[in-house]
Amino acid sequence: MKNTGQCFAKRLGVLPLISALLVLAACSPAGIGEKPGSPRDALPAHITELTELGVGVRPAWSGDGSRFLYLDALVGDVYEYDLASGSSQRLTAHFKHHGFARAHYLANGDLLLCGPSKVDPEDPEEGRWDTDFWYLHRSLEKPAVSLGEPCFEGPAVARDSMHFAWTRTDYPEVSPLTAKSELWLGEIELSGEQPRIVNERKLVDRSDFYYFAMLEPQDFRGPDESELLFTAYAYRGGEVMGVDLENGQLRNYSNSWWYEEVEGVSPGGSYTTVEREFTLSLKPKGLIDIWALRLDGSGAFTRLTHFSDFNGFGANNPVISPDCRHMLFAIRQVGGPEGNSDGLFLYDLKASPLTPVDMCAMQEKAKLVQE
């Protein structure tokens, strides 16, 4: 298969538009959507479906990698799955709520949630685009507490501190052509009677992208978490970006005209996973697969899944375990709601012949030192 990332990096910046489009067509992989059946019918040995979870949505690893959170719908209840026991626990059963669209572990083990405070019964999206941040203590003795800040799509949550990043926007009330889209950094403080967000500061806004991009944070890049990785939607098709948290410097890591949305980063920070679709439209169709992108500025991609080879399917929402041994991801249906999932899968990065040899090098070295 062609190395699509290198093809972009070497050619696109120097060709006029018509030639560039021809190059894009030549670089895209063959076979997308051509196979009948389902990816479930041809799973490689390094991918296992977690069938006991049913429809799992948007997984997130615990700090020690022994558990992960997931939702039972795009706006639903929050569950925790224990890998050792193979059992799930519903974490939001003890209080009334309108569902949650995101759930993340914080560095102290408590949970940061995104969910609507109220839902219009006529809203087919069940409040998905009008959510707020909530703080849920790991003891599950009390209801989640509102942090008084709107949550749009998903936040990026630090592993080693109580920092997190989020988007401030007036979309969908305002057209995406003119809507505000800003990335903010803050910290959750627990010293008072109620948890609250402190030390807020703006990192990036649309003016950094000639007002083309809508922005969403995804992950803090390890090992020191001094850089925030985010997606600039609609900018050159959708780009994987990074912003230095100290000096504000921006860096484009994908540098292509295809749709690319950054997802979970490897613990050592040398690679990130990316949802990638070979379309030039502003909105992806769902023929998405998961790729590993080297974060050295080369724009080199390595394809990790082939779910979009099957007509009507794709893969999404990949997150890498803290020991870099496994990746969780979901199967999605083409044409369904954005971010839809029809089940979760566990990907063995160590066993897969597709994993870049240096993707988990830092974790392997640390393991040898401990032994």
C-alpha positions in Angstrom: 0.0 0.0 0.0 1.2 3.5 -0.7 2.5 5.6 2.2 -0.2 8.2 1.9 1.3 10.5 4.5 4.6 10.8 2.8 2.9 11.3 -0.5 1.2 14.4 1.0 4.3 15.7 2.7 6.5 15.6 -0.4 4.1 17.0 -3.0 1.1 19.0 -2.0 2.9 22.2 -0.9 4.4 22.8 -4.3 1.7 22.0 -6.8 -1.1 24.2 -8.2 -4.7 23.2 -7.2 -5.6 21.1 -10.2 -2.4 19.0 -10.0 -2.8 18.8 -6.2 -6.2 17.2 -6.7 -4.8 14.6 -9.1 -2.1 13.8 -6.6 -4.7 13.4 -3.8 -6.6 10.9 -6.0 -3.4 9.0 -6.7 -2.4 8.8 -3.0 -5.7 7.6 -1.6 -5.8 3.8 -0.9 -7.8 1.5 -3.1 -10.7 -0.7 -2.0 -12.6 1.7 0.3 -16.2 0.5 0.7 -15.8 -2.3 -1.9 -16.1 -5.4 0.3 -19.5 -6.9 1.1 -20.3 -8.1 4.6 -19.0 -6.6 7.9 -15.6 -6.1 9.5 -16.8 -8.5 12.2 -16.6 -11.3 9.6 -12.9 -10.8 9.0 -11.3 -9.6 12.3 -7.5 -10.2 12.4 -6.1 -12.0 15.4 -5.0 -8.7 17.1 -8.5 -7.3 17.3 -11.1 -8.6 19.7 -14.7 -7.4 20.0 -16.0 -6.8 23.5 -19.4 -8.2 22.8 -20.5 -8.3 26.4 -20.7 -4.4 26.4 -23.4 -4.2 23.7 -23.3 -0.7 22.1 -20.4 0.9 23.8 -19.6 4.6 23.0 -16.5 6.8 23.5 -14.2 4.8 25.7 -11.6 6.4 28.0 -8.9 4.6 29.9 -8.2 4.8 33.7 -4.8 6.1 34.8 -3.5 2.6 35.5 -5.1 1.0 32.4 -7.0 -1.6 34.4 -10.4 -0.1 33.6 -12.1 2.1 31.1 -15.2 4.3 30.9 -17.8 4.1 28.2 -21.4 5.3 27.4 -24.3 3.2 26.4 -25.5 5.8 23.9 -24.4 9.1 22.3 -26.2 10.7 25.2 -26.6 8.0 27.9 -25.4 6.5 31.1 -21.7 6.2 32.1 -20.3 2.7 32.7 -16.9 1.4 34.0 -15.5 -1.8 32.6 -12.9 -3.8 34.6 -10.5 -5.7 32.4 -9.5 -8.3 35.0 -13.0 -9.3 36.0 -14.7 -8.6 32.7 -17.6 -6.9 34.5 -19.3 -3.5 34.1 -20.7 -1.1 36.6 -23.1 1.8 35.9 -21.7 4.8 37.5 -24.6 7.2 37.0 -27.4 5.1 38.4 -27.6 6.9 41.8 -28.9 10.3 40.6 -31.3 11.8 38.1 -29.8 13.2 34.9 -30.5 13.8 31.2 -27.6 11.6 30.0 -24.0 12.2 29.3 -22.1 12.7 26.1 -18.5 12.4 27.4 -16.9 10.8 30.5 -13.2 11.0 31.5 -11.1 10.0 34.5 -9.3 12.9 36.1 -5.8 12.6 37.6 -7.2 12.0 41.1 -9.6 9.3 39.9 -12.7 11.3 40.0 -14.7 11.8 36.8 -15.3 14.8 34.5 -18.6 14.5 32.6 -20.3 16.4 29.8 -24.1 16.3 29.8 -27.2 18.5 29.2 -28.8 20.2 32.2 -32.1 20.0 30.4 -33.4 18.5 27.2 -36.1 19.7 24.8 -38.4 16.6 24.3 -38.5 17.5 20.6 -34.7 17.6 20.2 -33.7 14.4 18.2 -30.1 14.8 19.4 -31.3 14.6 23.1 -29.3 17.7 24.1 -26.0 16.5 22.7 -25.0 19.9 21.4 -26.0 21.8 24.5 -24.1 20.2 27.4 -22.3 21.3 30.6 -19.3 20.1 32.6 -20.1 18.0 35.7 -17.8 16.7 38.4 -18.5 13.2 39.8 -16.6 11.9 42.9 -15.2 8.4 42.5 -17.0 7.3 45.7 -20.4 7.7 43.9 -22.0 8.8 47.2 -23.4 12.0 45.8 -24.8 13.3 42.5 -22.5 14.9 39.9 -21.9 18.6 40.6 -22.2 21.2 37.8 -19.0 23.2 37.1 -20.9 26.1 35.6 -19.2 25.9 32.2 -20.6 24.7 28.8 -19.0 21.7 27.2 -19.0 21.4 23.5 -18.1 18.0 22.1 -15.2 16.6 24.1 -12.5 18.0 26.5 -8.9 17.0 26.7 -8.0 15.8 30.2 -4.5 15.8 31.6 -3.1 12.5 33.1 -0.8 14.1 35.7 -2.7 17.1 36.9 -6.2 18.5 37.2 -5.8 20.6 34.0 -8.2 20.2 31.1 -8.9 21.9 27.8 -12.2 22.6 26.2 -14.0 24.5 23.4 -16.0 27.7 23.9 -18.5 28.2 21.1 -21.9 29.6 20.2 -22.5 26.8 17.6 -25.1 25.5 16.8 -27.1 28.6 17.6 -24.8 30.5 15.2 -23.8 29.2 11.7 -20.5 27.4 11.6 -19.3 30.0 9.1 -19.4 32.7 11.7 -19.6 30.9 15.1 -17.1 31.5 17.8 -14.7 28.7 18.4 -12.0 29.0 21.0 -9.8 26.6 22.9 -9.4 27.2 26.6 -7.2 25.7 29.3 -8.2 25.6 33.0 -7.7 23.6 36.2 -10.2 22.0 38.6 -9.8 23.2 42.2 -11.2 21.2 45.1 -10.2 23.4 48.1 -13.6 25.0 48.5 -17.1 23.6 49.3 -17.7 22.9 45.6 -15.2 22.0 42.8 -14.6 24.9 40.4 -12.6 25.8 37.4 -9.7 28.2 38.0 -6.7 29.7 36.1 -8.6 29.8 32.8 -6.8 31.2 29.7 -7.5 31.2 26.0 -5.1 29.2 23.9 -6.3 29.4 20.3 -9.2 30.8 18.3 -10.4 30.9 14.7 -8.3 33.9 13.8 -5.3 31.6 13.9 -6.8 29.8 10.9 -8.0 32.7 8.8 -11.4 32.1 10.5 -11.9 28.9 8.6 -11.5 26.3 11.4 -13.8 25.0 14.1 -11.7 23.7 16.9 -11.8 20.7 19.3 -9.2 19.7 21.8 -8.3 16.0 22.1 -5.3 15.1 24.2 -2.3 16.4 26.1 0.9 15.1 24.5 3.2 13.1 26.7 5.4 12.6 28.4 5.4 16.1 29.9 2.0 17.2 28.7 3.3 20.6 27.6 1.5 20.5 24.3 -2.2 20.2 23.5 -3.3 18.3 20.4 -6.5 19.4 18.7 -8.4 19.2 15.5 -8.9 22.2 13.2 -12.1 21.1 11.4 -12.7 22.5 7.8 -9.2 23.9 7.7 -7.5 22.3 4.7 -10.0 19.5 5.0 -9.4 19.0 8.8 -5.9 19.1 10.3 -4.1 17.5 13.3 -2.7 20.5 15.2 -0.6 21.1 18.3 -0.2 24.2 20.5 2.7 24.7 22.9 1.2 25.5 26.3 4.2 27.7 27.2 4.8 29.9 24.2 1.6 29.4 22.2 3.4 28.1 19.1 1.1 26.2 16.6 2.2 23.2 14.6 0.4 21.3 11.8 1.2 17.6 12.1 -1.0 16.1 9.4 -0.4 18.6 6.5 -2.9 17.1 4.1 -6.2 18.0 2.4 -8.1 14.9 3.5 -10.4 14.8 6.6 -8.2 14.0 9.7 -9.4 14.2 13.3 -6.9 13.7 16.0 -7.8 11.1 18.7 -5.8 9.3 21.5 -2.1 10.0 21.7 0.5 7.4 22.6 1.8 7.7 26.2 5.3 8.6 25.1 4.0 11.3 22.7 5.7 10.0 19.6 2.5 9.1 17.8 -1.2 9.9 17.9 -4.1 8.0 16.5 -6.2 9.8 13.8 -9.6 9.2 12.3 -9.0 9.6 8.6 -11.4 9.6 5.6 -10.4 10.2 2.0 -12.9 12.9 1.3 -12.6 16.6 0.2 -16.0 17.5 1.7 -16.3 19.6 4.8 -18.2 16.8 6.7 -17.0 13.1 6.6 -19.4 10.5 5.3 -18.3 7.8 7.8 -15.8 5.8 5.7 -13.3 6.4 8.4 -10.4 4.3 9.5 -7.8 4.6 12.3 -4.3 5.6 11.4 -1.1 6.3 13.5 0.5 9.7 12.8 4.1 10.3 13.7 4.4 13.5 15.6 7.7 14.6 14.2 6.4 16.9 11.5 6.9 14.4 8.7 3.2 13.8 8.0 3.9 10.1 7.9 0.8 8.0 8.5 0.4 4.2 9.1 -3.0 2.6 8.7 -4.0 0.5 11.7 -7.6 -0.6 10.8 -9.3 -1.6 7.5 -13.0 -1.4 8.6 -13.9 1.1 5.9 -13.0 -1.5 3.2 -16.4 -3.0 4.0 -19.4 -1.2 2.5 -21.3 0.8 5.1 -18.7 0.7 7.9 -15.9 2.6 9.5 -13.9 2.8 12.7 -13.6 5.6 15.3 -12.8 6.9 18.8 -9.5 5.2 19.3 -7.7 5.6 22.7 -4.4 4.1 23.7 -3.8 2.4 27.1 -1.3 4.0 29.5 1.1 1.1 29.0 0.7 1.4 25.2 -0.2 -2.3 25.0 -3.8 -1.9 23.8 -6.1 0.5 21.9 -9.8 0.7 22.4 -11.9 1.8 19.4 -15.4 1.5 18.0 -17.1 0.3 14.8 -19.3 2.9 13.2 -22.0 2.9 10.6 -21.8 5.1 7.5 -24.5 7.6 7.3 -25.4 7.5 11.0 -25.0 10.3 13.6 -21.6 11.8 14.0 -19.5 9.7 16.4 -22.0 6.8 16.3 -20.8 3.4 17.6 -22.1 -0.2 17.2 -19.7 -1.8 19.6 -16.2 -1.6 21.1 -13.1 -3.5 20.1 -9.7 -4.1 21.8 -6.7 -3.8 19.6 -3.4 -5.5 20.7 -0.8 -3.0 19.6 2.1 -5.3 20.5 0.7 -8.3 18.5 -0.4 -6.3 15.4 2.0 -6.3 12.4 0.7 -2.9 11.5 1.8 -1.0 14.6 4.9 1.2 13.9 7.9 -0.4 15.6 8.7 2.8 17.6 5.2 3.7 18.5 5.5 2.3 22.1 9.3 2.4 22.4 9.3 4.6 25.5 7.0 2.2 27.4 9.0 -0.8 26.3 12.2 0.8 27.5 10.6 1.8 30.9 9.4 -1.8 31.3 12.9 -3.2 30.7 14.4 -0.8 33.3 11.8 -1.9 35.9 12.6 -5.6 35.2 
